[in-house]
Protein backbone atom coordinates (compact mmCIF):
# COMPACT_ATOMS: atom_id res chain seq x y z
CA UNK A 1 0.00 0.00 0.00
CA UNK A 2 1.49 3.40 -0.98
CA UNK A 3 2.33 5.95 1.65
CA UNK A 4 -0.29 8.77 1.56
CA UNK A 5 2.37 11.42 2.12
CA UNK A 6 4.15 10.48 -1.13
CA UNK A 7 1.07 10.59 -3.38
CA UNK A 8 0.66 13.77 -5.46
CA UNK A 9 -2.12 16.06 -4.30
CA UNK A 10 -4.82 17.06 -6.76
CA UNK A 11 -6.14 20.62 -6.64
CA UNK A 12 -9.69 21.20 -7.78
CA UNK A 13 -10.48 24.90 -8.26
CA UNK A 14 -13.71 26.17 -6.74
CA UNK A 15 -15.16 27.86 -9.85
CA UNK A 16 -18.16 27.40 -12.07
CA UNK A 17 -17.08 25.55 -15.18
CA UNK A 18 -20.33 26.22 -17.04
CA UNK A 19 -20.93 29.94 -17.64
CA UNK A 20 -24.46 31.28 -17.45
CA UNK A 21 -25.92 31.41 -20.92
CA UNK A 22 -29.56 32.07 -20.11
CA UNK A 23 -31.29 34.74 -22.11
CA UNK A 24 -31.66 37.98 -20.14
CA UNK A 25 -35.18 38.60 -18.89
CA UNK A 26 -34.95 42.38 -18.32
CA UNK A 27 -32.98 45.33 -19.64
CA UNK A 28 -31.02 47.25 -17.02
CA UNK A 29 -30.27 50.97 -16.87
CA UNK A 30 -26.51 51.54 -16.80
CA UNK A 31 -25.05 53.50 -13.90
CA UNK A 32 -23.00 56.42 -15.26
CA UNK A 33 -21.07 59.25 -13.68
CA UNK A 34 -21.38 62.96 -14.44
CA UNK A 35 -20.59 63.64 -18.08
CA UNK A 36 -20.52 59.95 -19.03
CA UNK A 37 -22.60 58.54 -21.87
CA UNK A 38 -24.47 55.30 -21.12
CA UNK A 39 -24.31 54.29 -24.79
CA UNK A 40 -20.54 54.84 -24.90
CA UNK A 41 -20.08 52.92 -21.65
CA UNK A 42 -22.10 49.96 -22.95
CA UNK A 43 -20.24 49.96 -26.28
CA UNK A 44 -16.88 49.97 -24.53
CA UNK A 45 -17.98 47.14 -22.22
CA UNK A 46 -19.17 45.05 -25.19
CA UNK A 47 -15.92 45.59 -27.11
CA UNK A 48 -13.55 45.12 -24.17
CA UNK A 49 -15.62 42.44 -22.40
CA UNK A 50 -15.58 44.38 -19.14
CA UNK A 51 -18.47 44.32 -16.67
CA UNK A 52 -20.69 47.33 -16.01
CA UNK A 53 -23.09 48.08 -13.19
CA UNK A 54 -26.81 48.82 -13.41
CA UNK A 55 -28.68 51.24 -11.16
CA UNK A 56 -30.12 48.24 -9.31
CA UNK A 57 -26.61 46.94 -8.56
CA UNK A 58 -26.65 44.11 -11.10
CA UNK A 59 -23.22 43.67 -12.72
CA UNK A 60 -22.85 42.08 -16.16
CA UNK A 61 -20.99 42.15 -19.46
CA UNK A 62 -23.43 43.35 -22.12
CA UNK A 63 -23.71 41.02 -25.10
CA UNK A 64 -27.23 41.42 -26.53
CA UNK A 65 -29.55 44.17 -27.71
CA UNK A 66 -31.77 44.98 -24.70
CA UNK A 67 -34.46 46.87 -26.65
CA UNK A 68 -36.94 43.96 -26.93
CA UNK A 69 -36.80 43.36 -23.17
CA UNK A 70 -38.85 45.05 -20.44
CA UNK A 71 -36.93 47.48 -18.22
CA UNK A 72 -35.78 46.20 -14.82
CA UNK A 73 -38.27 47.50 -12.26
CA UNK A 74 -35.59 48.20 -9.63
CA UNK A 75 -33.55 50.22 -12.16
CA UNK A 76 -36.67 52.16 -13.21
CA UNK A 77 -37.59 52.98 -9.61
CA UNK A 78 -34.05 54.18 -8.90
CA UNK A 79 -34.03 56.32 -12.05
CA UNK A 80 -37.43 57.80 -11.12
CA UNK A 81 -36.05 58.67 -7.66
CA UNK A 82 -33.07 60.44 -9.28
CA UNK A 83 -35.50 62.39 -11.47
CA UNK A 84 -37.38 63.67 -8.41
CA UNK A 85 -34.19 65.18 -6.96
CA UNK A 86 -32.44 66.27 -10.17
CA UNK A 87 -33.94 68.74 -12.60
CA UNK A 88 -33.19 68.16 -16.24
CA UNK A 89 -33.38 64.36 -16.28
CA UNK A 90 -35.55 62.97 -19.04
CA UNK A 91 -38.68 60.89 -18.56
CA UNK A 92 -36.64 57.83 -19.54
CA UNK A 93 -32.87 57.43 -19.82
CA UNK A 94 -31.36 58.07 -23.24
CA UNK A 95 -29.58 55.35 -25.20
Secondary structure, DSSP 8 states (H G I E B T S, - for coil): ---GGGS-------S-SS------SSB--B---TT--HHHHHHHHHHHT--EEBTTS-EE---S--TTS-B-HHHHHHHHHHHHHSTT--SS---
